[in-house]
């Protein structure tokens, strides 16, 4: 069973800690990721909107220099422009990566990387999985007539993410061993009167 959500927020916290103050000079602050112990796992529904958030916490206007995150997918820099389906150009100043109409190929490992020139750059990984509920990809005939001795082919093509497992029933019970299911089609060779009934997938 799938739990449907219209918006998914992926969060990784980054905080800025203050270095020792220097008299009459601006304080330089080193960005620190709050928790880097494990990769964060999230799921988004197919064609929904997903938000991947790299939240920065600082000490007000005295943060110096400012740190803006870069976004990567599978270690490849996301070079997005305003208006792109996947973009960090929004009112969050790059802290949030927006994915519109999430597709199957959008799933994978993302990371935000922060570097304000003080100390080493820091990253936090997030794994996004795209899911969708199973559904019939096409409608089929509800009543099929065959002659005794003919072969029967009953299609049942169902789409979903991850790929759903399909099982067949005959009169609400498991189909006989004579029936073979392969590539979305139930096949029965040399039909007999005893094969008459209701089949479901």
C-alpha positions in Angstrom: 0.0 0.0 0.0 1.3 3.5 -0.9 0.9 6.6 1.2 0.2 9.5 -1.1 1.7 12.9 -0.3 1.6 15.9 -2.5 4.8 17.5 -1.1 7.9 16.0 0.3 10.4 18.0 2.2 14.0 16.8 2.6 15.9 18.5 5.3 19.5 18.8 6.2 20.5 21.2 8.9 23.6 23.4 8.6 24.6 25.7 11.5 27.2 28.4 11.7 29.4 28.5 14.8 31.4 31.5 15.8 35.2 31.5 15.9 37.1 33.4 18.6 36.4 37.1 18.2 39.2 39.4 17.0 39.1 42.9 18.4 37.9 45.6 15.8 37.5 42.9 13.1 34.6 41.2 11.5 34.1 37.7 12.9 34.5 34.8 10.5 32.2 31.9 11.1 32.6 28.3 10.0 29.5 26.4 8.7 28.8 23.1 10.4 26.4 20.4 9.4 24.3 19.5 12.4 24.0 15.7 11.7 26.1 13.8 9.1 25.8 10.4 10.7 23.6 8.8 8.1 22.1 9.4 4.6 18.5 10.8 4.8 15.9 8.8 2.9 12.7 10.3 1.4 10.0 9.3 -1.0 8.0 11.5 -3.4 4.9 10.6 -5.4 5.2 10.5 -9.2 4.2 13.9 -10.8 4.1 15.6 -7.3 6.3 18.4 -6.2 9.4 17.6 -4.1 11.4 20.0 -2.0 15.0 19.1 -0.9 16.0 21.5 1.9 19.4 22.4 3.1 18.5 24.7 6.1 21.2 27.2 7.2 21.2 28.6 10.7 23.5 31.4 11.6 24.0 34.3 14.0 22.1 37.1 12.2 23.7 39.7 10.0 27.2 39.2 11.5 27.7 35.9 9.6 30.8 36.4 7.5 31.3 35.4 4.9 27.8 34.2 3.9 27.5 30.5 2.8 25.3 29.4 -0.1 24.8 25.7 -0.8 25.5 24.0 -4.1 23.3 21.1 -5.1 24.5 17.8 -6.7 22.8 14.7 -8.0 25.0 11.6 -8.2 28.0 13.9 -7.6 27.1 16.0 -10.7 26.5 19.7 -10.1 22.9 20.8 -10.8 23.3 23.9 -13.0 19.8 25.2 -12.8 18.2 28.3 -14.1 15.1 30.2 -12.9 12.0 28.5 -14.3 13.6 25.1 -14.8 11.7 22.0 -13.6 14.6 21.3 -11.2 16.0 24.6 -9.7 17.4 26.2 -6.6 16.6 29.7 -7.9 13.8 30.7 -5.5 13.2 32.9 -2.5 15.2 30.6 -0.2 18.5 31.8 -1.6 19.4 28.4 -2.9 18.7 26.6 0.4 15.9 24.7 -1.1 16.0 22.6 -4.3 12.6 22.4 -6.1 11.6 19.5 -8.3 8.4 20.0 -10.2 6.3 17.1 -11.5 8.7 14.5 -10.1 9.6 11.8 -12.5 11.0 8.3 -12.0 14.4 9.4 -13.3 14.6 12.1 -10.6 15.2 9.5 -8.0 18.8 9.0 -6.7 21.2 10.5 -4.3 21.3 14.3 -3.8 23.6 16.3 -1.7 24.0 19.9 -0.6 27.5 21.3 -0.3 28.3 24.4 1.8 31.6 26.4 1.6 32.1 29.9 2.9 35.9 29.8 2.5 36.4 29.2 6.2 37.5 25.7 6.9 36.6 22.7 4.7 33.5 22.4 2.7 30.7 20.3 4.2 28.1 18.1 2.6 24.9 16.2 3.5 23.5 13.4 1.4 19.8 12.7 0.7 18.3 9.8 -1.2 15.1 10.4 -3.1 12.8 7.5 -4.2 9.9 8.2 -6.5 6.8 6.0 -6.1 3.3 5.7 -7.6 0.3 3.5 -6.8 -0.4 0.5 -9.0 -2.9 1.1 -11.8 -4.1 -0.6 -15.0 -2.4 0.9 -18.0 -5.3 0.0 -20.3 -8.8 -1.4 -20.2 -9.5 -5.0 -21.3 -12.5 -7.0 -22.5 -14.6 -8.1 -19.5 -16.1 -11.1 -21.4 -14.0 -13.4 -23.6 -15.3 -16.3 -25.7 -13.0 -19.1 -26.8 -13.5 -22.6 -28.3 -12.5 -25.7 -26.5 -9.0 -26.7 -27.4 -7.9 -23.1 -28.2 -5.2 -21.2 -26.3 -6.3 -18.4 -24.0 -4.4 -15.2 -23.5 -5.5 -12.7 -20.8 -3.5 -9.4 -20.6 -3.1 -7.6 -17.3 -0.7 -4.7 -17.7 -0.2 -2.7 -14.4 2.1 0.2 -13.9 3.6 1.5 -10.7 6.8 2.5 -8.9 8.4 0.3 -7.7 7.2 -2.2 -10.3 4.2 -4.0 -8.7 4.0 -7.8 -8.3 1.0 -9.2 -10.2 -0.9 -12.3 -9.1 -3.9 -14.0 -10.8 -7.0 -15.6 -9.3 -9.6 -17.9 -10.8 -13.0 -17.7 -9.2 -11.3 -15.9 -6.3 -8.8 -18.7 -5.8 -5.3 -19.2 -7.1 -5.1 -20.1 -10.8 -4.2 -23.7 -11.7 -0.7 -24.8 -12.5 -1.8 -25.1 -16.2 -1.9 -21.2 -16.3 1.4 -19.4 -17.1 1.8 -15.7 -16.3 4.6 -13.9 -18.2 5.2 -10.3 -19.4 1.8 -9.1 -18.3 -0.2 -11.9 -19.9 -1.9 -15.0 -18.4 -1.8 -18.0 -20.8 -3.8 -21.2 -20.7 -3.1 -23.8 -23.4 -5.7 -26.1 -24.8 -8.8 -24.6 -23.1 -11.2 -27.0 -21.4 -14.8 -26.5 -20.1 -13.4 -26.5 -16.6 -11.4 -23.3 -17.4 -14.7 -21.4 -17.7 -15.0 -18.8 -14.9 -13.9 -15.4 -13.6 -10.2 -14.4 -13.8 -8.8 -11.5 -11.9 -5.4 -9.9 -11.5 
